[in-house]
Amino acid sequence: MDFLKKHYEKILLGVVLIGLAAAVVFLQFVVANEKEKLTNLTTTVLNPKVKPLTNVDLTVLDSALKRVAAPAMIDLGQPNRLFNPMPWQKSADGRLIPSQKVGPNAVTITNISELYLRLTLDSVTPSDSGPKYVIGIEKQAATVAAQRVKKQTYCSLNPPTKNDTFTMVEVKGKPDDPSQIVVQLNDTTERGVISKEKPFTRVDGYMADLRYEPEKKSWNDRRTGAALAFNGEDYKIVAINKSEVVLSAPNQKKWTITYNNNPTNTPTSSP
């Protein structure tokens, strides 16, 4: 016991040193183990083990792509009119009707006919001063009805006859039995040839048959200048050609009506 009393401090110091040495050795193992864990963790993150891909079902994606490739047919016009609303107009009886179904927009052309200037050689009358040629003049496009009736006029070559339609130019063949008579038209200075077998004809204008469906009205053989009354208003035909009729309202607004299988009416600006 005396030995322990005399040397207990040395013994205690030796135990502490032994413990410190054991701790140092233990720390070496712990550090090595932590380094190994860090290395494994780094390797796992940087070089992960990737499983091979299996067959992926792309049916849903393929179906979506096919739907996107096919354009969607969205009709924002008839009858929805989301971005192009149509105007409405009050009819003569007070009903609200889409504007394209009343007024000039509802007028359609059912027929357009040609109007001719026709010159015929009707007969030849002998006389002491030379033969007289009876030439018939028919002006189908005349604005006055009385002027559309065929009229006959006596013409001669010496001196050359000149009237409000033509001037005699030449007689071919025998004077009393000509094969052709050549005249010069006053309005265009073109020359026309007339024979007994074949009259001279030229298109001088057109007349039209029209219909206004909302009121079941029809007009036949209407020429330029004719008046039309529908939808409580008066209109006038100001021009006709082989494919169009132009209507004018009292306020000078004009509508061009096209003659085809599906007539379309296009408002035009006033002059």
Secondary structure, DSSP 8 states (H G I E B T S, - for coil): -HHHHHHHHHHHHHHHHHHHHHHHHHHHHHHHHHHHHHHHHHHHHHS-----------HHHHHHHHHHHS------STTT-SSS---EEE-TTS-EEEGGGSGGGGEEEEEEEEEEEEEEEEEEE--TT--EEEEEEEETT-SSGGGGS-EEEEE-TTTT-B-SSEEEEEEEEETTEEEEEEEEETTT--EEEE-SSS-EEEEEEEEEEEEEGGGTEEEEEE-TT-EEEETTEEEEEEEE-SSEEEEE-TT--EEEEE-SSS--EEEE---
